[in-house]
Amino acid sequence: MSLRFVWGVVVFLVIVSAIPPFSLHLIDSGGGFPGPVEANPSNYRIIVPKCQCGATYRSLCLTHPHLRGHDVAELQERLLTLGFFEGKVDGIFGISTDSAVREFQKAVNMEPTGLVTDLVWLRMGTGPSRTLPAIADLPPGERRIVVDVNTLVLTFYVGDEIIKRYPIAIGKWHTPTPVGEFVIIDKDYAPGGAFGTRWMGLNVPWGGYGIHGTNKPWSIGSAASAGCIRMLNEDVEELFELAPIKTRVEIIGEEPKGDITRNLRMGDTGHDVQVLQYYLRRGAFDTGPLDGRFGPRVDAAVREMQKLYGFPPTGRVGLNELYLLGLR
Amino acid sequence: MRKKALKVAFMVLVTLLSGIAIFTIVVFNRPELIPPGPYHPRALLSELLGYHVHPWVRIDPTKQYTLKVWSTRWPIFQDGYGYDDLIEEVIEDFQKIYPNVSVEYVLLPLGEIEEAIEKAVDNSTPPNICMAPFDPSLVESGLVVPINMFICDKPRKDIRATPATDFELSSLGFVSLANRIWAWPSWMAVKCWAGNAEVLREAGIDVERVMLYGWTYEDILSMVDALRIRQAGVEEQYRTYGLVLDTTSTNTLDTLMEAAGRGLVLSPDGSLMWQGDTLKSSLSFLQRIRLEKGFPEPAHMMSERMLELFWTGRAAVIGPVGPGFLRHVRERHEKMSGNHLAGGAEAVEPILLPVPHPVGGTSSACVTLNAAVVFTCPGTSGADTAYLAVRLAEALARKEALWLAGELSVVPARYEDRPHTFSLTPVPDGATRRFLAEAVASGRMFRNLSSATKEKERFLREHVISPMMTEFWQGTISPDEFDRRLSAVTSLSGFE
């Protein structure tokens, strides 16, 4: 009995030790606020939490139970466009999807494994051609990026001069690209997979969002990502060289929506802080960038509003302040 | 010989008397007969009276002047037209008359200008013009320029001077000390409370009468009592409260003491004003309302729900409110009419109300005055620069008042600017306009006259009265104890 128990413990320990340790990269993918990062100028490789787009970087195949997700739906949409898939785009990797993948693989002289890898993704797309001129020497001035989620264009500015415009893909309606004003806080030279050839992380407080390349170039020009700004690899490679860390990135689009359901004060972060910043700005109070961070500038703006309307300048946002902003 | 000497003496006398007569005529009746300049009799007279900055100061057209202006960055825009646009416009107009004057202006965050100007005056580095709430204690620095010579009794032909009758009399009174006028009055704001007219009427209050003649503590207590009776059996979460007051700092007590005629904690000689029956009656009034369940509980946190209870029709009176309250009302009404408010809103009829006063006292509003003060900067500017500053300050004071009165419930100090601004103001009805006009005409302004007393008063408010008010709202200190402790602190030898 005791021998069997010892044997059981040994087997258990062997199994546990065989499980590869999860890296933060996987566990935190798409959530949480990026912590302090260490710069490594030799190859820009910095491990930071990534956006949900990383979740698309998984090999797809027929399994039981069937794989589900927006990456499967994206695959189905592409196969539908290419004429290999005739079923319903439901995001479920079923038998019809498997058949379509195999048909496609045969058509492009690949082994019909039914396994959708990076290579398969790349063979499925050509991507829109670049029609914009190459960049000459940059004039002096502040470099900044403006992303318009309505026109699906990323514009790179130096000062007020437009240097170049790039087509992009943005988040789907249920995983929208965050609107606001952020900065690039980290860069990754070769993230691979769904991130393409470059990654530039943004300081969005409520998730790991960034500007990156893609392995699905045909998706550029559509709302296809999990919230990140997706670019063609050749474009993101160019932008990567132009935009250093701390470059301002203004993402313009629909006004931040949502309710503020908690009292806010200095140090708070989140989408509700961004909503607050947006409404303060609409009331002519200067909050700085719409970055979802309740910092000293937001604090000063709240106090200014309280003073203007004759309320004690506490810097805290409670019910009175929501009424003043018209949010109640 | 003697006859000849007498004749000469007579001639001298006649000449002298004629000279005096001509001088008198010129000075008091026809000053325009002599061209303006530093040797104009009136200029000499002004110098003699101690006014070194007067309308006859000569401006050198070849000299380059620079004026520094400090004001507040008002976070208000009218169709994209902001406060800095207003200042630019005034400067542009000024430079059409004085092209050799450049103006540098600094706009400080709202509410920070008073402290900034105090420090600048302490360091003898004030700007030439400061647009701020008028602080009489700055006068003792000797850096403030009196502007009496620029204000006249009736319109003048010889020089540009503004008739005193253009101004609300009280506003000139607020900026006058020792028979000198120390600033251009710009606009006045009334410290008041606000109410829901409908709820007040239901509780038996004659709203229009209160707005005109004021009300007493007893009137409020009757209103609270009437509300309590009307709401017998109503659950707590649906109750309407008589008062929802600001429990932070000393704000509520300030207004009550001002209405009782004791706006300052300390008198000019440093003795305690907030003591005895006046203080105890104000605090007892608040305590009685609490006992009558006129406040939402917990009372010490009621200010956090002030607007919620007001806009849901569950507060009869809120206070104190500043000049921005009616702006908030207007914005909310605009949103309501455009259906831009999530969840809709109940119709509330907001009105401004005077602060109640003790029984037996008289109603008197407390006002604050914003003014344009001109400073001389020792060693760097002369009378000519100060003259230009006075001229620019007058234009700024007037323009600011006109502009702000269109956005906030403030009253321009000049009569002729009122009809125009009242047409722009968010002031909703005639009664409120009348209330504001009456309040600024008969109201009082409480400011410390010396910087030493001001410092002591500030210390008392922040470190003694404010913590005691927190205890009071929490119900752990009685009015008697409050009075006793405050008197004890001020009687300490170290305090003096």
Interface residues (C-beta under 8 A of the other chain):
Chain A: D259 G283 A284 F285 D286 A300 R303 E304 M305 K307 L308 Y309 G310 F311 P312 P313 T314 G318 L319 N320 Y323 L324 G326 L327 R328
Chain B: W74 P75 I76 F77 G82 P109 L110 G111 D246 T248 S249 N251 S303 E304 R305 M306 L307 E308 W311 P320 V321 G322 P323 G324 F325 R327 H328 E331 R332 K335 H340 L341 A342 G343
